[in-house]
Amino acid sequence: MLIRNALNILVLLLIVSCTTETTDTMEDAFSVATEIGLRNVNSLEPGLILGGQPTVEQLEALEDAGVHSFISLRPEAEDGAGWEESYTEGTGTAFSRLPISGAGSLTKENVETFARLLNERNDETTVLYCASGNRVGAMLALKSFWVDGIDAETSFNLGVKSGMTSLTAAVGEMLGIAP
């Protein structure tokens, strides 16, 4: 009985220390993202930092702060994008790109792929970005509605809080609400 209690306490301590480490990494990374001027930086969910395109220097600073997972919603050919794959190759940093070029790319198939990418991050602190945060917000709103089954108004408001701006009319139409 004593050994079982000791093992239970040990397991609880390990769980708490892992949770604290993840929380600390997220808080440190968010502070760094703010300090380095990551465009439109925001976070509405633990472990997920939202914003605009990081520079090489900003990406390095975020890696130093413990971020080893990045998801870009920018097509490679878009000005200022496309360097991340070669930069992160062989570094242990996970990098994914889902090219969303505008309202025409806001499809159920892309949203399902987006949901899979978010699920695959395994509690890693992740930076999710596009050029400004607009596409990030749009994709989070559509994921909330189409994948998570959240009502249209709540999903739309999540998108706005997450950075959606010029895509509000298109997303509002897809959700069946007037923005």
Backbone as CSV, one residue per row, in Angstrom:
resi,resn,N_x,N_y,N_z,CA_x,CA_y,CA_z,C_x,C_y,C_z
1,MET,0.829,-1.198,0.000,0.000,0.000,0.000,0.866,1.252,0.000
2,LEU,1.917,1.247,0.801,2.822,2.389,0.887,3.502,2.636,-0.457
3,ILE,3.895,1.563,-1.112,4.560,1.699,-2.417,3.574,2.254,-3.446
4,ARG,2.330,1.776,-3.423,1.321,2.270,-4.358,1.080,3.765,-4.142
5,ASN,0.956,4.207,-2.911,0.765,5.630,-2.618,1.963,6.450,-3.074
6,ALA,3.170,5.927,-2.847,4.373,6.640,-3.272,4.411,6.767,-4.789
7,LEU,4.027,5.703,-5.496,3.996,5.752,-6.965,2.942,6.748,-7.454
8,ASN,1.784,6.783,-6.822,0.743,7.744,-7.206,1.228,9.176,-7.026
9,ILE,1.904,9.436,-5.928,2.440,10.778,-5.672,3.492,11.125,-6.718
10,LEU,4.362,10.177,-7.046,5.394,10.407,-8.053,4.770,10.733,-9.406
11,VAL,3.746,9.988,-9.803,3.074,10.241,-11.082,2.444,11.638,-11.074
12,LEU,1.781,12.005,-9.988,1.177,13.338,-9.905,2.233,14.439,-9.996
13,LEU,3.358,14.244,-9.339,4.430,15.242,-9.411,4.959,15.385,-10.830
14,LEU,5.097,14.272,-11.529,5.565,14.321,-12.921,4.565,15.060,-13.799
15,ILE,3.278,14.791,-13.610,2.252,15.463,-14.410,2.280,16.957,-14.146
16,VAL,2.348,17.349,-12.883,2.373,18.773,-12.535,3.610,19.438,-13.104
17,SER,4.764,18.795,-13.023,5.984,19.420,-13.535,5.933,19.572,-15.044
18,CYS,5.357,18.607,-15.757,5.231,18.729,-17.216,4.266,19.849,-17.576
19,THR,3.154,19.953,-16.868,2.184,21.011,-17.129,2.798,22.369,-16.857
20,THR,3.521,22.504,-15.782,4.168,23.769,-15.437,5.194,24.146,-16.489
21,GLU,5.951,23.165,-16.971,6.962,23.441,-17.990,6.316,23.944,-19.272
22,THR,5.213,23.294,-19.703,4.521,23.727,-20.908,3.973,25.131,-20.739
23,THR,3.360,25.401,-19.579,2.811,26.726,-19.312,3.924,27.768,-19.297
24,ASP,5.032,27.455,-18.642,6.161,28.389,-18.587,6.699,28.675,-19.980
25,THR,6.843,27.632,-20.810,7.330,27.819,-22.176,6.395,28.727,-22.943
26,MET,5.090,28.510,-22.818,4.106,29.335,-23.520,4.201,30.783,-23.056
27,GLU,4.244,31.000,-21.754,4.314,32.365,-21.235,5.599,33.046,-21.676
28,ASP,6.720,32.328,-21.610,7.995,32.886,-22.053,7.955,33.208,-23.538
29,ALA,7.429,32.270,-24.332,7.370,32.465,-25.781,6.453,33.627,-26.144
30,PHE,5.316,33.750,-25.466,4.406,34.852,-25.753,5.053,36.184,-25.387
31,SER,5.759,36.218,-24.266,6.476,37.439,-23.864,7.521,37.811,-24.906
32,VAL,8.257,36.810,-25.380,9.274,37.059,-26.401,8.613,37.548,-27.687
33,ALA,7.517,36.901,-28.102,6.814,37.312,-29.332,6.384,38.766,-29.240
34,THR,5.940,39.175,-28.069,5.534,40.566,-27.856,6.734,41.497,-27.892
35,GLU,7.793,41.114,-27.183,9.000,41.951,-27.097,9.679,42.145,-28.449
36,ILE,9.683,41.112,-29.280,10.383,41.205,-30.573,9.518,41.850,-31.653
37,GLY,8.271,42.170,-31.305,7.415,42.873,-32.251,6.759,42.004,-33.302
38,LEU,6.493,40.739,-32.976,5.755,39.903,-33.921,4.433,40.604,-34.223
39,ARG,4.168,40.815,-35.483,3.005,41.598,-35.922,1.694,40.979,-35.419
40,ASN,0.851,41.804,-34.831,-0.489,41.421,-34.372,-0.487,40.196,-33.461
41,VAL,0.516,40.075,-32.615,0.630,38.903,-31.739,-0.572,38.818,-30.801
42,ASN,-1.034,37.580,-30.620,-2.226,37.326,-29.835,-2.174,35.870,-29.373
43,SER,-2.930,35.547,-28.352,-3.069,34.163,-27.923,-4.395,34.011,-27.209
44,LEU,-5.238,33.156,-27.736,-6.543,32.917,-27.126,-6.647,31.505,-26.567
45,GLU,-5.590,30.726,-26.743,-5.596,29.325,-26.325,-4.197,28.965,-25.833
46,PRO,-4.097,28.258,-24.721,-2.767,27.885,-24.223,-1.961,27.131,-25.285
47,GLY,-0.713,27.538,-25.444,0.178,26.854,-26.368,0.075,27.289,-27.816
48,LEU,-0.784,28.261,-28.110,-0.952,28.701,-29.494,-0.798,30.215,-29.572
49,ILE,0.269,30.639,-30.254,0.550,32.059,-30.451,0.151,32.400,-31.879
50,LEU,-0.651,33.434,-32.025,-1.160,33.856,-33.332,-0.471,35.138,-33.744
51,GLY,-0.279,35.324,-35.045,0.295,36.585,-35.479,0.584,36.638,-36.959
52,GLY,1.381,37.640,-37.282,1.816,37.844,-38.649,3.147,37.150,-38.895
53,GLN,3.612,37.234,-40.117,4.849,36.594,-40.571,6.048,36.987,-39.712
54,PRO,6.737,36.008,-39.117,7.971,36.344,-38.401,9.139,36.522,-39.380
55,THR,10.075,37.353,-38.993,11.336,37.461,-39.730,12.234,36.313,-39.281
56,VAL,13.366,36.140,-39.950,14.331,35.122,-39.532,14.753,35.376,-38.084
57,GLU,15.045,36.624,-37.759,15.485,36.965,-36.402,14.397,36.673,-35.377
58,GLN,13.145,36.967,-35.707,12.044,36.687,-34.798,11.843,35.183,-34.615
59,LEU,11.963,34.432,-35.704,11.831,32.983,-35.608,12.928,32.412,-34.718
60,GLU,14.143,32.905,-34.876,15.260,32.462,-34.019,14.986,32.765,-32.551
61,ALA,14.493,33.964,-32.266,14.190,34.349,-30.885,13.089,33.465,-30.305
62,LEU,12.094,33.131,-31.102,11.018,32.260,-30.641,11.530,30.840,-30.389
63,GLU,12.411,30.361,-31.248,13.025,29.053,-31.010,13.819,29.070,-29.703
64,ASP,14.581,30.132,-29.477,15.346,30.261,-28.234,14.434,30.279,-27.012
65,ALA,13.196,30.746,-27.189,12.220,30.797,-26.093,11.477,29.472,-25.931
66,GLY,11.822,28.478,-26.753,11.229,27.154,-26.606,10.159,26.785,-27.610
67,VAL,9.932,27.627,-28.609,8.949,27.297,-29.644,9.641,26.459,-30.712
68,HIS,9.102,25.276,-30.954,9.680,24.400,-31.971,8.612,23.867,-32.913
69,SER,7.553,24.662,-33.079,6.465,24.298,-33.978,5.888,25.580,-34.582
70,PHE,5.879,25.624,-35.914,5.377,26.788,-36.643,4.454,26.307,-37.750
71,ILE,3.333,27.014,-37.934,2.400,26.725,-39.021,2.165,28.025,-39.771
72,SER,2.456,28.005,-41.065,2.247,29.170,-41.920,1.045,28.950,-42.820
73,LEU,0.232,29.978,-42.949,-0.914,29.935,-43.865,-0.631,30.738,-45.133
74,ARG,0.643,31.029,-45.381,1.018,31.818,-46.555,1.534,30.916,-47.667
75,PRO,1.113,31.150,-48.914,1.717,30.425,-50.035,3.212,30.752,-50.127
76,GLU,3.999,29.790,-50.551,5.450,30.000,-50.664,5.805,31.193,-51.537
77,ALA,5.027,31.414,-52.574,5.347,32.474,-53.537,4.974,33.871,-53.041
78,GLU,4.257,33.954,-51.941,3.862,35.256,-51.420,5.097,36.010,-50.918
79,ASP,5.135,37.293,-51.180,6.281,38.126,-50.805,6.615,37.974,-49.319
80,GLY,7.858,37.621,-49.030,8.309,37.463,-47.652,8.146,36.066,-47.095
81,ALA,7.567,35.160,-47.845,7.365,33.780,-47.398,8.221,32.836,-48.247
82,GLY,8.277,31.588,-47.833,8.953,30.567,-48.625,10.339,30.195,-48.145
83,TRP,10.888,30.929,-47.203,12.237,30.648,-46.700,12.224,29.692,-45.508
84,GLU,11.063,29.508,-44.904,10.972,28.790,-43.639,11.335,27.300,-43.749
85,GLU,10.942,26.650,-44.850,11.238,25.226,-45.009,12.728,24.963,-44.959
86,SER,13.495,25.713,-45.728,14.939,25.489,-45.742,15.579,25.914,-44.420
87,TYR,15.035,26.939,-43.798,15.585,27.418,-42.525,15.407,26.376,-41.418
88,THR,14.238,25.740,-41.360,13.954,24.815,-40.262,14.391,23.379,-40.548
89,GLU,14.755,23.079,-41.781,15.142,21.717,-42.142,16.318,21.237,-41.294
90,GLY,16.130,20.081,-40.671,17.196,19.475,-39.881,17.454,20.118,-38.528
91,THR,16.591,21.037,-38.097,16.815,21.734,-36.826,16.033,21.143,-35.663
92,GLY,15.088,20.242,-35.950,14.220,19.728,-34.901,12.984,20.588,-34.703
93,THR,12.894,21.671,-35.450,11.717,22.531,-35.405,10.718,22.039,-36.443
94,ALA,9.473,21.835,-36.008,8.420,21.388,-36.919,7.879,22.605,-37.672
95,PHE,7.802,22.484,-38.976,7.249,23.566,-39.789,6.258,22.978,-40.779
96,SER,5.070,23.564,-40.824,4.045,23.149,-41.780,3.542,24.374,-42.509
97,ARG,3.181,24.171,-43.763,2.623,25.257,-44.573,1.312,24.778,-45.184
98,LEU,0.271,25.562,-44.972,-1.017,25.341,-45.620,-1.321,26.631,-46.362
99,PRO,-1.100,26.649,-47.681,-1.258,27.897,-48.434,-2.716,28.336,-48.573
100,ILE,-3.036,29.432,-47.908,-4.362,30.046,-47.989,-4.154,31.411,-48.639
101,SER,-4.633,31.564,-49.862,-4.345,32.787,-50.607,-5.463,33.818,-50.539
102,GLY,-6.559,33.475,-49.927,-7.680,34.418,-49.826,-8.972,33.661,-49.646
103,ALA,-10.089,34.335,-49.863,-11.407,33.740,-49.628,-11.614,32.453,-50.423
104,GLY,-11.067,32.370,-51.617,-11.220,31.167,-52.436,-10.561,29.930,-51.847
105,SER,-9.622,30.128,-50.932,-8.934,29.004,-50.284,-9.607,28.580,-48.986
106,LEU,-10.658,29.273,-48.600,-11.365,28.949,-47.355,-12.379,27.842,-47.633
107,THR,-11.861,26.632,-47.841,-12.695,25.482,-48.169,-12.759,24.519,-46.992
108,LYS,-13.777,23.659,-46.998,-13.889,22.650,-45.938,-12.669,21.730,-45.938
109,GLU,-12.177,21.401,-47.123,-10.991,20.539,-47.214,-9.784,21.204,-46.554
110,ASN,-9.554,22.479,-46.834,-8.434,23.187,-46.202,-8.634,23.333,-44.697
111,VAL,-9.866,23.553,-44.271,-10.142,23.683,-42.836,-9.899,22.347,-42.130
112,GLU,-10.259,21.250,-42.758,-9.995,19.929,-42.173,-8.491,19.671,-42.078
113,THR,-7.746,20.050,-43.104,-6.285,19.921,-43.065,-5.716,20.796,-41.955
114,PHE,-6.226,22.005,-41.833,-5.828,22.938,-40.781,-6.077,22.332,-39.398
115,ALA,-7.246,21.743,-39.197,-7.569,21.108,-37.912,-6.594,19.975,-37.614
116,ARG,-6.241,19.196,-38.635,-5.279,18.107,-38.446,-3.913,18.652,-38.038
117,LEU,-3.465,19.723,-38.693,-2.176,20.330,-38.342,-2.168,20.810,-36.889
118,LEU,-3.253,21.418,-36.454,-3.333,21.877,-35.066,-3.338,20.700,-34.099
119,ASN,-4.024,19.630,-34.447,-4.057,18.443,-33.583,-2.703,17.745,-33.502
120,GLU,-1.920,17.815,-34.566,-0.629,17.127,-34.617,0.459,17.820,-33.801
121,ARG,0.195,18.995,-33.270,1.248,19.726,-32.562,1.534,19.171,-31.177
122,ASN,0.744,18.213,-30.713,1.029,17.487,-29.478,1.398,18.375,-28.292
123,ASP,0.593,19.350,-28.021,0.809,20.252,-26.885,2.089,21.074,-26.980
124,GLU,2.727,21.079,-28.145,3.889,21.949,-28.361,3.406,23.379,-28.473
125,THR,4.119,24.309,-27.867,3.813,25.712,-28.098,4.073,25.979,-29.574
126,THR,3.085,26.521,-30.243,3.121,26.686,-31.699,2.812,28.125,-32.078
127,VAL,3.521,28.621,-33.086,3.203,29.918,-33.670,2.453,29.657,-34.975
128,LEU,1.242,30.184,-35.049,0.378,30.067,-36.220,0.304,31.446,-36.856
129,TYR,0.682,31.548,-38.123,0.742,32.881,-38.722,0.383,32.895,-40.196
130,CYS,0.077,34.114,-40.659,-0.051,34.449,-42.076,0.677,35.783,-42.212
131,ALA,0.310,36.619,-43.129,1.009,37.903,-43.250,0.647,38.838,-42.103
132,SER,-0.636,38.859,-41.731,-1.094,39.825,-40.725,-1.875,39.216,-39.572
133,GLY,-2.426,38.028,-39.757,-3.317,37.404,-38.790,-4.731,37.253,-39.329
134,ASN,-5.028,37.880,-40.464,-6.351,37.838,-41.077,-6.762,36.408,-41.443
135,ARG,-5.909,35.682,-42.152,-6.227,34.308,-42.557,-6.243,33.369,-41.353
136,VAL,-5.389,33.655,-40.364,-5.386,32.868,-39.125,-6.771,32.944,-38.489
137,GLY,-7.284,34.152,-38.324,-8.605,34.328,-37.729,-9.707,33.666,-38.535
138,ALA,-9.633,33.807,-39.855,-10.646,33.207,-40.724,-10.649,31.681,-40.592
139,MET,-9.482,31.079,-40.609,-9.393,29.622,-40.516,-9.817,29.125,-39.132
140,LEU,-9.482,29.860,-38.084,-9.925,29.455,-36.742,-11.441,29.552,-36.612
141,ALA,-12.041,30.577,-37.219,-13.503,30.707,-37.185,-14.168,29.538,-37.904
142,LEU,-13.680,29.211,-39.093,-14.278,28.125,-39.865,-14.044,26.767,-39.213
143,LYS,-12.884,26.571,-38.634,-12.621,25.320,-37.895,-13.576,25.202,-36.716
144,SER,-13.753,26.284,-36.004,-14.659,26.289,-34.859,-16.066,25.846,-35.277
145,PHE,-16.531,26.350,-36.401,-17.884,26.059,-36.874,-17.980,24.685,-37.544
146,TRP,-17.154,24.438,-38.563,-17.258,23.217,-39.358,-16.717,21.977,-38.669
147,VAL,-15.656,22.113,-37.906,-15.016,20.942,-37.294,-15.441,20.756,-35.837
148,ASP,-15.426,21.842,-35.077,-15.702,21.736,-33.643,-17.187,21.816,-33.305
149,GLY,-18.013,22.240,-34.273,-19.455,22.287,-34.056,-19.935,23.420,-33.165
150,ILE,-19.151,24.493,-33.079,-19.531,25.658,-32.295,-20.484,26.517,-33.130
151,ASP,-21.391,27.213,-32.482,-22.371,28.007,-33.221,-21.692,29.099,-34.059
152,ALA,-22.415,29.568,-35.072,-21.868,30.503,-36.066,-21.404,31.816,-35.445
153,GLU,-22.192,32.406,-34.575,-21.824,33.701,-34.007,-20.575,33.605,-33.130
154,THR,-20.508,32.580,-32.301,-19.326,32.390,-31.450,-18.095,32.140,-32.313
155,SER,-18.251,31.333,-33.347,-17.134,31.033,-34.255,-16.660,32.295,-34.969
156,PHE,-17.599,33.094,-35.443,-17.254,34.341,-36.126,-16.495,35.271,-35.176
157,ASN,-16.986,35.415,-33.952,-16.323,36.285,-32.967,-14.930,35.785,-32.624
158,LEU,-14.748,34.461,-32.579,-13.414,33.901,-32.373,-12.484,34.347,-33.493
159,GLY,-12.979,34.305,-34.728,-12.179,34.738,-35.870,-11.744,36.184,-35.759
160,VAL,-12.677,37.045,-35.374,-12.359,38.472,-35.225,-11.326,38.660,-34.120
161,LYS,-11.521,38.006,-32.981,-10.572,38.110,-31.861,-9.195,37.561,-32.231
162,SER,-9.165,36.648,-33.193,-7.915,36.008,-33.607,-7.205,36.735,-34.734
163,GLY,-7.773,37.848,-35.224,-7.086,38.637,-36.230,-7.781,38.798,-37.558
164,MET,-8.932,38.179,-37.733,-9.648,38.278,-39.008,-10.111,39.711,-39.240
165,THR,-9.818,40.229,-40.416,-10.225,41.595,-40.777,-10.912,41.584,-42.142
166,SER,-10.148,41.604,-43.216,-10.725,41.731,-44.556,-11.495,40.491,-45.015
167,LEU,-11.374,39.378,-44.313,-12.111,38.175,-44.694,-13.423,38.025,-43.915
168,THR,-13.797,39.042,-43.145,-15.010,38.938,-42.314,-16.263,38.724,-43.158
169,ALA,-16.397,39.423,-44.288,-17.602,39.265,-45.118,-17.683,37.854,-45.685
170,ALA,-16.573,37.342,-46.201,-16.568,35.992,-46.776,-16.865,34.937,-45.714
171,VAL,-16.241,35.062,-44.558,-16.460,34.082,-43.486,-17.887,34.208,-42.947
172,GLY,-18.377,35.425,-42.788,-19.751,35.622,-42.340,-20.742,34.941,-43.279
173,GLU,-20.509,35.068,-44.574,-21.376,34.416,-45.557,-21.307,32.895,-45.424
174,MET,-20.098,32.356,-45.254,-19.934,30.910,-45.107,-20.602,30.391,-43.843
175,LEU,-20.632,31.210,-42.809,-21.260,30.806,-41.551,-22.756,31.107,-41.525
176,GLY,-23.238,31.818,-42.557,-24.647,32.136,-42.639,-25.078,33.286,-41.733
177,ILE,-24.128,34.185,-41.457,-24.468,35.346,-40.624,-23.986,36.611,-41.311
178,ALA,-24.590,37.714,-40.974,-24.145,39.007,-41.505,-23.123,39.578,-40.536
179,PRO,-21.901,39.865,-41.023,-20.871,40.415,-40.117,-21.167,41.820,-39.652
